[in-house]
Amino acid sequence: MAQKSPQSSAAEKHDPYAAFRIPNYRLYVLGWFIAMLGTRIQSIAIGWDMYQRTGEALSLGLVGLAQALPTMLLALPSGYLADRFDRPRLVMISLVAMTCTSLGLAALSYAGGSNFWMYVLLALDASAVMIGRPARVALLPQLVPKEVFPNAVTWNTSMMQISGVLGPALGGIVIVYSVPMAYVITASTSLWFALNLWRFDFQPDERKSDTVSFQTLVAGIKFVRDAKLILTMITLDLFGVLLGGAVYLLPIYAKDILQVGEIGFSWLRAAPAVGAFVMAILMVYLPPMKKAGWGLLWAVAGFGVATIIFGVSTNFWLSFAMLFFTGAFDNVSMVVRQTMQQLLTPDEMRGRVS
């Protein structure tokens, strides 16, 4: 009888549901999925709301600016907080703050408040998200053993993309009837996840206690600079985000170029998530990539080509297909990047590097 090759044996031993067999992970990812669903609904509402208010592309650019500035300014402080303080508590504080900002957006939208205060609340919401993001990312190694971590990352991205499919679909339906209601739904999901974390029992982590200083704040930058592999992956992702993001312009494409209205807008907004979800399912069932570096490069190149074609398309289905492929390619780079980043980074620095 012929012996099985090591590669075939490894493939047979690959368990696509390894992470979900861990109860703590199942409970955590359910709460995170609900919160992400609400976030996707709000992203649909805010883009459509602001473009309906102004009819100007500039308003969508200001939405992106209001959300990007806090992300850049708080990247170092939030990473340090995630490495210094209790991570679940930081995530809960972030979620409660997001609940308040979403309720504020609902009130302003309902009352027809000024655009200026809408942008202010968006900036505060982005700040709340950023305060909790490094802590949330760094929580994952506390939930699953190291050998299951790549599978957990893949399932995390899968759940995120499922929310990206369902969220815009639900958001498109909700905003037809009531834009403020979309913000209220988002507030409810954030609060639900916060309450879920409050009763959750996390395993203690092992971290060194650093004193607060400028050196500890920038330690993450120094680590990334010296870790060439992580630096390369982050740089590739940065170029993709800065030069290839079409999401903020989708209200213009949906209303003025493709002329498909709110429902068509929600379809376009969901297309990248559909592609990412399909790719995530394939990656869950396939063994881990042997040449992840080449896979990352091809994914970034494919993302760029699909974005260019989308930019010149005037056909709804071609536009939908290209957005689908941007999501599929982006998911490959996300899984590779997050897996390598978390596995190569010491626990006491995961928040700052994330």
N, C-alpha and C positions, 0 to 999 in steps of 0.2 A: 504493500500500500504506500502510495506517495505521501511524503510528509508535507504538511502545510508550511508555507513560507512565513517568516516572522511578520511580514506586512499583512498577510491575510489573517493571521491570528490576532494581530492588533486591531484590525478592522472589525473582527467578530466580537472582540471584547469591548469595543466602543459602545458606551451606553448613552444614547441621546437624551435620556431623562434623568441622568445622574444627579443634577442639581435639585430637581423637583422631588427627589426621594428624601431630601433633608427638610423636615417640618419647618424649621425656622426660616429657611429660604422661601418656602411656599407662602408663608404668612406675610413675609416682608414684601415679596414681589407683587402680591395681590394688592396691598395698600398702595404701593408705588404705581401700579398700573392704573388704579382708580384716579390717583392724583394727576398722572400724565394725561389721562383722558380729558380731565377738566382743563388742563393747560392747553391742549390742542383746541378745545372748543373756544377758549378765550383768544387764541391766536387768530382763529377765523374771524371772530367778532371784532377785534380791534382793527384789523386791516380794512374790513368792509365798512365799519363804523366811521373811521377817519376819512376814508375816500368818499363816502357818501356825504359827509359833512362839508368837505372842501372841494372835491372834484379835482384836486391837484396831486401830481406825482410827488411834489415836495413833502406833502403831509406823510406819505409812506416812508420817505427817506428820514423824516424826523422821528417817526416811530422806531425805525432801526437805530437811529442815533441815541434816542432816549434809552433804549435797551442795551446798546453796546457800551456806552460810556461807563455805567456802573460795573459792567463785567470786567472792563480793563482796569478800572481804578481799584476794584476790590479783589483782584486776582491774588495778589500777594497776602494781604491781610486775612482774607477768608481761608486761604490755604494754611496759614499759620494757626488760625483759630482751630481748624480741624485737627491739627497735630497737637495742639496744646490742651484743648478742653474736651469735654464729653461729647462725642460725635452725635449720638442719638438726640441729645438735648439741643444741640445746634440745629439739627434738621427740624426738630419740632418748633423751635423759635422761628426758623425760616418759614415754615408752613403756616404758622399763625399770622405772621406778618403778611404773607401772600393772601391769606384769607381776608385780611383787612383792606389791602389794596384792591382786590377784586370787588369787594363790596363798595368801595369808593368809586370805582369805575362804573359800577351798576347805577349808583346814585347820580353821578354826573351825566351818564348817558340818558337816563330817564328824564332828568330835569333839563337836558339841553345845555349843560354847563360849558364853560369856555374850553377851547382846545388846549390852551396853555396848561390848565390844571389836569387835563387828560394826559399830557406829556409828562407832567410832574409825577402823577400816579404811576405811569408806566416806568419811569426811572426808579421810583421807590420799589415797585414790584420786581424789577430786574435786580435791584440791590438785595432784596430779600431772597430771591432765587440764588444769587451768587454767594450769599453768606452760607447757605446750606449745601451748595453743590459739591465742593470738595469733601465735606464731611460725609455726604451720602455716598459718593463714589468710594471713599475709603472704608465705608462700612462693610462692603461686600466680602473682603477677606475674613471678617469676623463671623461670617455666616456659613462659609463653606470651606472644606479643606483645600489645600493647594492643588491637589491632583484633579479636583472637580472645578477649579476656578475658570478655566477656559470655557467649559460647558455653561457655567453660570453667566459669564459675560455674554455668550451667544444668546442664551435665553433672555437675559436682560434687554438686549437689543431687539430681540423678537417681540417681547411684550411692549417695548417702546414703539415699535413699528405698528403693532396691532392697534395701539392707542392712536397712532398717527393715521390709520385708516378709518377707525370708527369715530374719532374725535371730529375731524373735518366733516364727515358725513352727518353726524348729529348736529354739529355746529351750523352747517348749511341749512338744516331744517329749522333749528331754533331761531336763527337770525331772520328768517322769513317772517316769523311771527313777533319776535321780541329780542332785540339786541341786548337790553339790560338783563334779561333772563339768562343769557349765555354767561355773563359775568357772575351772576348769583350761583349758577351751577358750578362754575370753577371754584368759587369760594367754598362751597359745600364739600367738594372733593378734597381740597387742600386741608380743610378742618378734619375731615374723616381720616386722612392719612396721619395727621398729627395725633389724633386720639388713639389710633392703632399703634403708633410707635410708643406712646406713653405707657401702654400696658405690655409692651414687648420686652422679653428678657434676652438681652444681648450678652454674648460671651465677652469677658473682659479682654482688652487688648494689651499688648506689651509695648510700651513706648517709653522712651527716655524723656525726662523732664528738663526742658531748656528754659533758661531765663529769657525774658523778653529783651531783644536787642535788634539793631539793624541787621546784624550778621545772621541771626536766626530767621529773619523775614526773607532774606535773599538766599538762604541756603538752598532752597529749591531750585533757583536759577543756576547756582553753581553746580548742583548735582546734574541738572539737565545738560549744562554746557559740557561737563566731563563725560557724560554718558552719551556717546555719539549716536548710538542707535535710537535712543529716545528722542534726541534732538532732531534727527532726520525725520522721524515720523511726525513730530509736532510741527515741523516746518512745512512738510507736505500738506498737512491738514490745514495749517494757517492760510496757505495760498488758495486752497480750495474754498475756504470759508469767505475770504476777503474778495476773491475775484469771480467766484462761481455761484453765489447765492442768488437765486431768482425768486425766492419765496415772498419777499416783501413787495415785489412788483406784480404779483399775481392778480390783485384786484384790478389793475390797469389792463392786463391781458384779458381777464375774464369779461370786464365790462366794455372796454373800448376796442380791443383788437379782435378777440374771438366772439364777443357779444353773446355770452352764454348765461349771464345773470348769476344770482346767488348760488343756485344749485350747481351750475357748471363750475363756479369758483371753488365750491367745496370739493368737487371731483378733482380739479387740478391740484388743490392743496393736499388731497389725500394720495395722489399718484406717487410721489416719492416714497411714502410710507408703505404703499402696496408693493413697490419694487423691493424695498428694504426687507419687508416681511418675507417675501418669496425667497430672497437670497438668504435670509437668516434661517429659514426652515431647511434649505439645502445644506447650509453650513452645520446645522445641528446634527443632521443625519450622516454627513460625511465626516471621516476622521479628520483631525487637525491638519492644516496645510503643512507640507514638508518644506516648501520654499515660500515662507510668508512674506519675505521682502519683495520678491518678484510679484507676488499676488497684490501687494500694496501698490506697487508702481503701476501695474496694469489697471488697477481699480481707479487710481487718480487720473490716469490718461483717459479712461472710458468716461469718467465723470465730466471731464473737460469737453470731450467731443459731444456728448449728449446735451450739455448746456449750450454749446454753440448752435446746434441744430434747433433747440428750443427757441433760442433768441431770434431766429429768422423765420420761424414757422408762423403761418396764419391759419393753419388747420387744427381744429380742436383735438382730433384723435392723434395726430402726429405730435402735438404739444404734450398730450397726456402720456404718450409712449416715451418721449424723451425724459419727462419728469420721472416716469417709472424707472428708467435706466439710471438716472442720477441717484435715486434712492438705493437701487441695488448695488451700484458701485460704491457708494458712500458707506453702505453697511459693511462691506468687506474691509475697508480701511478702518472703520470704527472698531470692529471686533479685533483686528490685528493690533491696532494701536493700544486699546484699553488692556488687552491681555498682556502684552509685553510690558507696558508701562507699570501695571500693578505687580507683576511678577518680578520685575527687575528693581523695584523701588523698596527700600526698607520701610517697615510699618510706621516708624516715627516721622517719615518724610512724605508719606502718601498724600496727605492733604495738600501740601505745598506744590508737589509735582503735578497733582491732578488739576 
